[in-house]
Amino acid sequence: MTQQSGKTVVITGAHKGIGYETSLAFAENGATVILAVSDFHKGKSIQEKILSVFPDAKVDVMYLDLNELESIHEFAKEYKTNYRTLSILILNESIHSVQQRKTKEGFESHFGVNFLGHFALTGLLLDLLKITPNSRVITIGDKLSGKTKLSFGHFKGSKNYQPDKFYTQSKLANLLFAKHLDEKFKEYNIQTISVCCQTPTDSKKVDSARSKVKSSKSTSNDEVKDKEKHKFPLTVLYAATSSSLLGGEFIGPSKNKSNTPSELSTLKKMYDKNVAHNLWQVSENLCGVNYKF
């Protein structure tokens, strides 16, 4: 990962797991990092945690609740008041709930948080992405089977609630959105690119290992830095910073032992432009955010 000085990075769900790992990496490499979090107290704790390792890091905390469209609008408004550019927008926040829940506007929570909230956020920050040279939008997908389909009639939930089904539906929506967004960027000759990626699933193990490292009184600050470098989510960092990407890719860990990031074929197999277009139109209507390219 090259130096990211001068870049401004927004990361949703930055108060835990992969979001924290990604924030730490960008903070170490000189970017201005905005922790977009639904728990402001935890966000401040993460800010302090990062600064304890990298005292010169530039880290800000901003409240963002993807369960509520009003909060998304307020975040975008506050961000534009404080910042004039947006280099990298990482749509990381994700839930997988056993119990059926709904957002404030009544959307099924997986669809509302994992996809629709991010769709609205990106649309509200689009003007800054457009004017920032070489900006990127990174959307988090997942490994999906070819049988995964969108159920347009179930975006507000279902009496026959199936957690895994609704979770995978939200992740498929993310994949379709990421690819269609990149197509729109290219159609309107906008230099921003959109990339989708799959994240590691062992973030809890990473957090546990990090806690053990930091709790050791004999561990020096340099040792903490060295150990932390090996636990960053490489797929997200690669998708967000690699100069070899042109946009529209789906990045995941390769099958070799090193798990180095590589392009996966999942998106190419599952992408349907007509379905993606319909999802886009429905989403604009549902959240009331119209993209202005």
GIWO-V675323 format. One record per backbone hydrogen bond with DSSP energy under -0.5 kcal/mol. CO is the residue of the C=O (numbers start at 1). NH is the residue of the N-H. If there is no record, write none. Layout:
co,nh
CO,NH
CO,NH
This chain:
co,nh
4,7
7,32
8,87
8,88
9,34
10,90
11,14
11,36
13,16
16,19
16,20
17,21
18,22
19,23
20,24
21,25
22,26
23,27
24,28
25,29
26,31
27,30
29,4
30,6
31,33
31,58
32,9
33,35
33,60
34,11
34,36
35,37
35,62
36,13
36,14
37,64
38,40
39,43
40,44
41,45
42,46
43,47
44,48
45,49
46,50
47,51
48,52
49,53
50,53
50,54
54,57
57,59
58,33
60,35
62,37
64,66
65,68
67,104
67,105
68,72
69,73
70,74
71,75
72,76
73,77
74,78
75,79
76,80
77,81
78,82
79,83
87,136
88,10
88,90
89,91
89,138
90,12
90,92
91,140
101,109
103,106
107,103
108,112
109,113
109,114
110,114
110,115
111,115
111,116
112,117
115,119
116,120
117,121
118,122
119,123
120,124
121,125
123,126
125,128
125,129
126,130
127,131
128,86
128,132
129,132
131,133
132,135
135,193
136,89
137,139
137,195
138,91
139,141
139,197
142,144
145,148
150,152
151,154
152,155
154,157
155,108
159,161
162,166
163,167
164,168
165,169
166,170
167,171
168,172
169,173
170,174
171,175
172,176
173,177
174,178
175,179
176,180
177,181
178,182
179,183
180,184
181,185
182,186
183,187
184,188
185,190
186,189
193,137
194,248
195,139
196,251
197,141
202,206
203,207
204,208
205,209
206,210
207,211
208,212
209,213
210,214
211,215
212,216
213,216
215,217
216,219
220,224
221,225
222,226
223,227
224,228
225,229
226,230
227,230
228,231
229,232
232,234
233,237
234,238
235,239
236,240
237,241
238,242
242,245
249,196
249,251
250,264
251,198
252,262
256,259
260,254
262,252
265,269
266,270
267,271
272,276
273,277
274,278
275,279
276,280
277,281
278,282
279,283
280,284
281,285
282,286
283,287
284,288
284,289
288,290
289,291
291,293
